[in-house]
Amino acid sequence: MRALVVTSPRQATVQEVPDPVPAVGELLVDVERVGICGTDVELYTGEMTYIDQGYTTFPVRLGHEWTGRVIAVGDASDSGWLGKRITGDTMLGCGRCEFCLRGQHHVCPDRFEVGVRDGWAGALAEKVLVPTRFAYEIPEHVSVTAAALVEPGGNSLRAARAAGITPGDSVLVLGSGTIGLLTAQFALAAGAQVHVGGVREGSLELARALGVQYTWQLSELAESAGDRFDAVIEATSNRAMPALAVRLAKPAGRVVYIGLSAAPSLVDTRDIALKDITAVGVLSASPGLAGAIEHFADGSVIPDDLVSEVVALEDVPARLEGRRGASAGPGPKVHVDPRLQPQ
């Protein structure tokens, strides 16, 4: 089969690799759509922290936001999955440790991370394997685009839930990328008055088209008064934003951290304590995947407009370098269809 292989920093090609074969407890999926995310970019450039920590080594096969149809199973007991459109968890816990046993497999110290850590090839390929216990069925009326957005949707839903939203709350989302805009949509679905701060005017215009009531340039927010929002969700890669989130949150408010900067962010914990702020970190989509599927299925969140273009595997290196196609739309997300042939 064809798969994208990153052989070293900024070196990636489409190669012929052996077809995966499902073992007992595994499903083989014909991949229909894959999203490219910031983690993929960091792995491609060699800047991902896991590389320095030794969790990820080259060559690496990327792709952890995906959907496709089950075409083979490793055991007859799983035959009911055949033909179903599914997605899968990125975090594959061992199933034995204290974290897995209490339902927190996404922080299992011995976990695989699909397309991220060594040991489990990603979905930027024609086929991918997923353990049956980490598979999620996608209802047929959900679009293939939305199905491939379930993983970022799970992260974003967790961020919105961590904000403790009640109807009428003022919620600021710092960041107008995929996670920021999805989080804003989940916050709207929860009845919040939503503000989004970003840099690119096209993304802020898209936020308004999605129903966000107020948009801001991050520079405007940095110069504004503090104590303004019931909850602030930080979804940028800007190291200055975590501290700004605390300043902009009202006393006794909540701050949620889901963005990651390349360099350490400095937050004065005295500001958190003296304002009685609740601060929450979000690592993974795992506890939010089922909820994201439910929201997409019932139409309370429709994420399709976040995707700017759908490209072939051969186009991925250019997209990882930040180049978009001439006909790309305003959305922050690029999707890949491994079945497409290069133009």
CORJO-V727737 format. One record per residue. N is the residue number from 0. RES is the residue in three letters. SS is DSSP state (H for helix, E for strand, C for the rest). D_LAST is the distance of its C-alpha to the last C-alpha in whole Angstrom. Layout:
BEGIN
<<N RES SS D_LAST> <N RES SS D_LAST>>
END
This chain:
BEGIN
<<0 MET C 19> <1 ARG E 16> <2 ALA E 17> <3 LEU E 17> <4 VAL E 20> <5 VAL E 21> <6 THR E 23> <7 SER E 25> <8 PRO C 25> <9 ARG C 22> <10 GLN E 21> <11 ALA E 18> <12 THR E 16> <13 VAL E 14> <14 GLN E 17> <15 GLU E 18> <16 VAL C 22> <17 PRO C 24> <18 ASP C 24> <19 PRO C 27> <20 VAL C 30> <21 PRO C 32> <22 ALA C 35> <23 VAL C 38> <24 GLY C 38> <25 GLU E 34> <26 LEU E 31> <27 LEU E 28> <28 VAL E 25> <29 ASP E 22> <30 VAL E 20> <31 GLU E 18> <32 ARG E 18> <33 VAL E 19> <34 GLY E 20> <35 ILE E 20> <36 CYS C 23> <37 GLY H 25> <38 THR H 27> <39 ASP H 23> <40 VAL H 23> <41 GLU H 27> <42 LEU H 26> <43 TYR H 23> <44 THR H 25> <45 GLY C 28> <46 GLU C 30> <47 MET C 31> <48 THR H 35> <49 TYR H 34> <50 ILE H 33> <51 ASP H 36> <52 GLN H 38> <53 GLY C 37> <54 TYR C 35> <55 THR C 32> <56 THR C 31> <57 PHE C 28> <58 PRO C 26> <59 VAL E 25> <60 ARG C 23> <61 LEU C 22> <62 GLY C 22> <63 HIS C 25> <64 GLU E 24> <65 TRP E 22> <66 THR E 23> <67 GLY E 23> <68 ARG E 25> <69 VAL E 28> <70 ILE E 27> <71 ALA E 30> <72 VAL E 33> <73 GLY C 35> <74 ASP C 39> <75 ALA H 40> <76 SER H 41> <77 ASP H 38> <78 SER H 37> <79 GLY H 37> <80 TRP H 34> <81 LEU C 32> <82 GLY C 29> <83 LYS C 30> <84 ARG E 27> <85 ILE E 28> <86 THR E 28> <87 GLY E 30> <88 ASP C 32> <89 THR C 31> <90 MET E 34> <91 LEU E 36> <92 GLY C 39> <93 CYS C 42> <94 GLY C 44> <95 ARG C 47> <96 CYS C 48> <97 GLU H 49> <98 PHE H 46> <99 CYS H 45> <100 LEU H 48> <101 ARG C 48> <102 GLY C 45> <103 GLN C 43> <104 HIS H 41> <105 HIS H 39> <106 VAL H 41> <107 CYS C 42> <108 PRO C 42> <109 ASP C 41> <110 ARG C 38> <111 PHE E 34> <112 GLU E 32> <113 VAL C 28> <114 GLY C 26> <115 VAL C 28> <116 ARG C 31> <117 ASP C 32> <118 GLY C 32> <119 TRP C 30> <120 ALA C 26> <121 GLY C 24> <122 ALA C 21> <123 LEU C 18> <124 ALA E 18> <125 GLU C 17> <126 LYS E 21> <127 VAL E 24> <128 LEU E 28> <129 VAL E 30> <130 PRO E 34> <131 THR H 35> <132 ARG H 38> <133 PHE H 35> <134 ALA E 33> <135 TYR E 33> <136 GLU E 32> <137 ILE C 30> <138 PRO C 32> <139 GLU C 30> <140 HIS C 30> <141 VAL C 28> <142 SER C 25> <143 VAL H 22> <144 THR H 21> <145 ALA H 25> <146 ALA H 25> <147 ALA C 23> <148 LEU C 25> <149 VAL H 28> <150 GLU H 29> <151 PRO H 29> <152 GLY H 31> <153 GLY H 33> <154 ASN H 34> <155 SER H 34> <156 LEU H 36> <157 ARG H 39> <158 ALA H 39> <159 ALA H 40> <160 ARG H 42> <161 ALA H 44> <162 ALA C 44> <163 GLY C 47> <164 ILE C 46> <165 THR C 49> <166 PRO C 48> <167 GLY C 49> <168 ASP C 48> <169 SER E 47> <170 VAL E 44> <171 LEU E 42> <172 VAL E 38> <173 LEU E 37> <174 GLY C 34> <175 SER C 31> <176 GLY C 28> <177 THR H 27> <178 ILE H 30> <179 GLY H 32> <180 LEU H 31> <181 LEU H 31> <182 THR H 35> <183 ALA H 36> <184 GLN H 35> <185 PHE H 37> <186 ALA H 40> <187 LEU H 39> <188 ALA H 40> <189 ALA C 43> <190 GLY C 44> <191 ALA C 44> <192 GLN E 44> <193 VAL E 41> <194 HIS E 40> <195 VAL E 37> <196 GLY E 37> <197 GLY E 34> <198 VAL C 33> <199 ARG C 30> <200 GLU H 31> <201 GLY H 28> <202 SER H 28> <203 LEU H 32> <204 GLU H 31> <205 LEU H 29> <206 ALA H 32> <207 ARG H 34> <208 ALA H 32> <209 LEU C 32> <210 GLY C 36> <211 VAL C 37> <212 GLN C 40> <213 TYR E 40> <214 THR E 38> <215 TRP E 39> <216 GLN E 38> <217 LEU H 38> <218 SER H 41> <219 GLU H 43> <220 LEU H 43> <221 ALA H 44> <222 GLU C 47> <223 SER C 48> <224 ALA C 51> <225 GLY C 51> <226 ASP C 52> <227 ARG C 50> <228 PHE E 48> <229 ASP E 49> <230 ALA E 46> <231 VAL E 43> <232 ILE E 40> <233 GLU E 39> <234 ALA C 35> <235 THR C 34> <236 SER C 33> <237 ASN C 36> <238 ARG C 39> <239 ALA C 41> <240 MET H 41> <241 PRO H 42> <242 ALA H 46> <243 LEU H 45> <244 ALA H 44> <245 VAL H 48> <246 ARG H 49> <247 LEU H 48> <248 ALA E 49> <249 LYS E 52> <250 PRO E 55> <251 ALA E 55> <252 GLY E 51> <253 ARG E 48> <254 VAL E 45> <255 VAL E 42> <256 TYR E 40> <257 ILE C 37> <258 GLY C 35> <259 LEU C 35> <260 SER C 35> <261 ALA C 35> <262 ALA C 38> <263 PRO C 41> <264 SER C 42> <265 LEU C 46> <266 VAL C 48> <267 ASP C 52> <268 THR H 53> <269 ARG H 56> <270 ASP H 54> <271 ILE H 53> <272 ALA H 56> <273 LEU H 58> <274 LYS C 56> <275 ASP C 56> <276 ILE C 52> <277 THR E 51> <278 ALA E 48> <279 VAL E 45> <280 GLY E 42> <281 VAL C 39> <282 LEU C 37> <283 SER C 35> <284 ALA C 34> <285 SER H 36> <286 PRO H 39> <287 GLY H 37> <288 LEU H 34> <289 ALA H 36> <290 GLY H 37> <291 ALA H 34> <292 ILE H 33> <293 GLU H 36> <294 HIS H 35> <295 PHE H 32> <296 ALA H 33> <297 ASP H 36> <298 GLY C 34> <299 SER C 36> <300 VAL C 33> <301 ILE C 30> <302 PRO C 27> <303 ASP H 24> <304 ASP H 24> <305 LEU H 24> <306 VAL E 20> <307 SER E 18> <308 GLU E 14> <309 VAL E 13> <310 VAL E 10> <311 ALA C 8> <312 LEU H 11> <313 GLU H 9> <314 ASP H 9> <315 VAL H 13> <316 PRO H 15> <317 ALA H 14> <318 ARG H 15> <319 LEU H 18> <320 GLU C 19> <321 GLY C 19> <322 ARG C 16> <323 ARG C 15> <324 GLY C 12> <325 ALA C 14> <326 SER C 14> <327 ALA C 16> <328 GLY C 19> <329 PRO C 22> <330 GLY C 22> <331 PRO C 23> <332 LYS E 21> <333 VAL E 17> <334 HIS E 16> <335 VAL E 14> <336 ASP C 13> <337 PRO C 13> <338 ARG C 12> <339 LEU C 9> <340 GLN C 6> <341 PRO C 4> <342 GLN C 0>>
END
